[in-house]
Amino acid sequence: MHSGSGQRVIIVGAGPAGVFTALRLAATGGFQVTIMDKGRDLSHRSCPSIERNAGCVNCPTCSVISGWGGAGAFSDGKLTLSPEIGGHLGEYVGQEKLAGLLEEADRIYLQFGAPPRVYGEVTPEVEELIRKARMADLTMIPTRIRHLGTGYSKQVLAAMESHLRQLGVDIRMGVEVESILSRPAEGHGGSGPAKDAGQVPAEEVWGVRTAKGEEVPADYVVVAPGREGAEWLRGEAERLKIPLATNPVDIGVRVETAAEVLEHITSKVYEAKLIFYSKTFEDKVRTFCMCPHGEVVTENLDGLITVNGHSHAEIKTENTNFALLVSKTFTQPFKDPITYGKHIAGLANLLGGGVLVQRLGDLLTGHRSTEERIHKGTIRPTLHDATPGDLSLVLPYRYLQALVEMLQALDRIAPGIYSRNTLLYGVEVKFYSSRLQLSAELETPVRNLFATGDGAGVTRGLMQASASGLVVAEAIRKRAALALLPAACGHSRDRQ
Ligand SMILES: Cc1cc2nc3c(=O)[nH]c(=O)nc-3n(C[C@H](O)[C@H](O)[C@H](O)COP(=O)(O)OP(=O)(O)OC[C@H]3O[C@@H](n4cnc5c(N)ncnc54)[C@H](O)[C@@H]3O)c2cc1C
């Protein structure tokens, strides 16, 4: 059922970016909103690897990152409320507006059942941590976080789904979009986004084609395919001649230590965002996604097994894990950091059949880790299907050096992190490549085609992805209102 007559909007991807676009449009009214996602409905999303505590079985569509809620559903549900973290949305809309959008998105999460507590307010104790970090060559960015936890994330997303269904939003799960359909724009040459008509064809979107060959017409298409769909979107952007910029690729490891080692920090800031520039290469290294008392998990990116982490709202382990990532922006002529990152993660898969785990002590003394060596350590791995191995056979010297130097610096504020027993899982990769050329409203040069969330290279986390959905919905709302004024513009008319 559709939400009545009105302008038709297709949203590709049911992650936070797509869901928040739909929430705002459905609340506005006057739109027929359809969400298409190649993954499953929330109640049918299950990961055999997590449930059976076995290795990844390479499902055709990975339930961990695809389906209702997108990567957010199985995520740790840490809602980062600080505008400095979680993506580039501020570069499009301005930092001040971003702060307001994050507040708005946060209110929506609260409305759908997010817990009220916020971690990470800057107290005198936090100021003291920032000072100590500075003395250890580290920059600590205070971050306000609302933590859903994996269990709560699903409840919140389920409430959003049933609300959208009640408002008549057409939710089509298990539908993969293969192509974005465009045609020469009507009335081009005036107010549309394709201003540099000399370089970019003045096209407008008119719908999508699904993998099953169905052509579904629409007045507006919003693509929010997440990291999982970033390569697909990149291909579509190239086909549609939408210019692309290269983002850095972040490659590193997931560090697992005893929760006590970081307790004095995580109890005060929940998540410590620490930045370090490596001594040897001056590469940026940062901590990311700190999961106190959490679990290390695998992630399947189109058949490539990488590592991630989460904390469950109720189940607590005795360990804390976090990612340690080295950022690298490539210069001309190379512009395919996704492939570079995949090759490195692929090496770990080649050697270990998936994720490798190594004790820091083994890495430093030039040994591979074995089951026996891991067993002798004091940290029990929470990821059971990682293969003990040797990360020095996988990560380039530049990366390893940066990671070791950062761990040494971290040890000055969290003694015990540079212990021989600390576990390193590899490889963790964050692909943020291929930023599409977008307007401040996140519209591509193809009229009425919007790209948002992680897949468009705009965001890197739940809150900014959600906020980016609000930006797009607002742009469509304004555009639709204009289209109702006959003299106002020559925007899209349905030619179907
Ligand atoms: C294990 C894990 C833990 C995380 N923890 C956190 C955290 O604690 N805090 C945080 O801020 N962020 C976290 N993240 C990141 C966060 O989940 C993402 O930043 C966020 O979900 C991005 O939202 P999105 O809407 O852009 O894309 P996604 O959530 O990735 O959703 C994209 C959707 O599009 C669908 N799709 C892709 N291509 C197509 C296609 N061609 N046709 C149809 N559907 C398609 C996919 O199936 C998917 O459901 C985590 C991610 C993972 C994997």
The ligand as a Gaussian input file, in Angstrom:
#p B3LYP/6-31G(d) Opt

LIG

0 1
 C       29.284000      -4.452000      12.991000
 C       29.087000      -2.966000      12.812000
 C       29.062000      -2.137000      13.927000
 C       28.849000      -0.761000      13.790000
 N       28.738000       0.006000      14.914000
 C       28.443000       1.320000      14.807000
 C       28.211000       2.120000      15.967000
 O       28.211000       1.641000      17.090000
 N       27.966000       3.445000      15.804000
 C       27.923000       4.031000      14.577000
 O       27.692000       5.238000      14.498000
 N       28.102000       3.285000      13.454000
 C       28.355000       1.955000      13.542000
 N       28.523000       1.197000      12.412000
 C       28.391000       1.859000      11.121000
 C       26.926000       2.114000      10.806000
 O       26.195000       0.924000      10.914000
 C       26.825000       2.731000       9.428000
 O       27.574000       3.940000       9.423000
 C       25.399000       3.048000       9.035000
 O       24.581000       1.918000       9.130000
 C       25.357000       3.609000       7.608000
 O       24.042000       3.824000       7.267000
 P       23.564000       3.826000       5.743000
 O       22.088000       4.019000       5.793000
 O       24.360000       4.783000       4.961000
 O       23.919000       2.384000       5.154000
 P       23.678000       0.916000       5.701000
 O       23.254000       0.925000       7.109000
 O       24.876000       0.144000       5.331000
 O       22.442000       0.389000       4.839000
 C       22.518000       0.232000       3.449000
 C       21.444000      -0.754000       2.992000
 O       21.378000      -0.685000       1.568000
 C       21.129000      -1.978000       1.063000
 N       21.603000      -2.038000      -0.323000
 C       22.873000      -1.859000      -0.778000
 N       22.903000      -1.919000      -2.124000
 C       21.625000      -2.160000      -2.522000
 C       21.021000      -2.339000      -3.797000
 N       21.721000      -2.262000      -4.931000
 N       19.693000      -2.589000      -3.833000
 C       18.955000      -2.671000      -2.691000
 N       19.482000      -2.502000      -1.458000
 C       20.802000      -2.239000      -1.385000
 C       21.898000      -2.895000       2.000000
 O       21.311000      -4.178000       1.979000
 C       21.731000      -2.207000       3.355000
 O       20.654000      -2.732000       4.087000
 C       28.719000      -0.181000      12.512000
 C       28.778000      -1.004000      11.375000
 C       28.945000      -2.381000      11.511000
 C       28.975000      -3.245000      10.287000

